[in-house]
Amino acid sequence: MMLHTRGWDSDAVEAGGFIFKFPKRPEAVERLKLEARILALVRPRVSLGVPDLRLHDGPPVFSEHRMIPGEVIETEGYAVLSEAQKAALAEALAGFYAALHMIPVAEAVTIGVEPKPDWPSGDGVLGRLMDRLPAAMHDYAHNAFAAYAALPPEEEIFGYFDGHGWNMAFDHQRGALNGVYDFADAGIGPRSREFTYSNLTSGDLTLRIIAAYNRLTGQRVDPRTVAIRTAVQTLAELAGEGEDFDIFVAAVMRWHDFMQSRPELRL
């Protein structure tokens, strides 16, 4: 048995091939109940493995689901995959998103799914960012928020909005994705925003996912729009409350460097 206490909403117990989640606060109970409804909506529609969550009304309220075999995949783990494995991972995630985005927004709203809150505008956070970023990054921050403000409106979809490697069950021995989990942050939002989260693992992975998704769906998700959204996402996290700024500065710098390495993505 293993206890996991680092989760924001819930403590988790891993035992006998199952995960049991226990909410830490009243609002977390409601989020767990919503996640159960989301998974009931999603699971029959996608081929990629997702938790088959069973909710116990308690008291106390808790959930259980069989673990999806596999481990998280971080930047270093992605980098050592073969070209074929990278392509297969992108195809699996693109197919998952293609199926997920077919679910009507109205169905998601009916079960209580809400719009994703926007990231803040530059007016609200640039002052703090100037204090927290190296001077050489100030123009980048201004340009990112200006580009974000200029993005055209987009069709909104029901999406996962948490597709980074820490929510993936990846078999490193086979180099294959078995499933994804943690649907508490699913919501309604712009289609291109769905693809920002895999940039926390690898920008290369995201570009591959977008290319596969566009081919599968006939959509035209723009990689530069996704890159701009990611730039603002990392800057907004740096501008938030807290004291562990070094981690968030590093994330901003990593994403800046990736955009600079791709002429089509530069601000």
Sequence and secondary structure as in RCSB ss.txt:
>XXXX:A:sequence
MMLHTRGWDSDAVEAGGFIFKFPKRPEAVERLKLEARILALVRPRVSLGVPDLRLHDGPPVFSEHRMIPGEVIET
EGYAVLSEAQKAALAEALAGFYAALHMIPVAEAVTIGVEPKPDWPSGDGVLGRLMDRLPAAMHDYAHNAFAAYAA
LPPEEEIFGYFDGHGWNMAFDHQRGALNGVYDFADAGIGPRSREFTYSNLTSGDLTLRIIAAYNRLTGQRVDPRT
VAIRTAVQTLAELAGEGEDFDIFVAAVMRWHDFMQSRPELRL
>XXXX:A:secstr
 EEE   SSEEEEEETTEEEEEESSHHHHHHHHHHHHHHHHHGGG SSB    EEE  SS EEEEE  S B   H
HHHHTS HHHHHHHHHHHHHHHHHHTTS HHHHHHTT  B      HHHHHHHHHHHS GGGHHHHHHHHHHHHT
     EEEE    SGGGEEEETTTTEEEEE   TT EEEEGGGGGSGGGGT HHHHHHHHHHHHHHH     HHH
HHHHHHHHHHHHHHSSSS HHHHHHHHHHHHHHHHHSGGG  
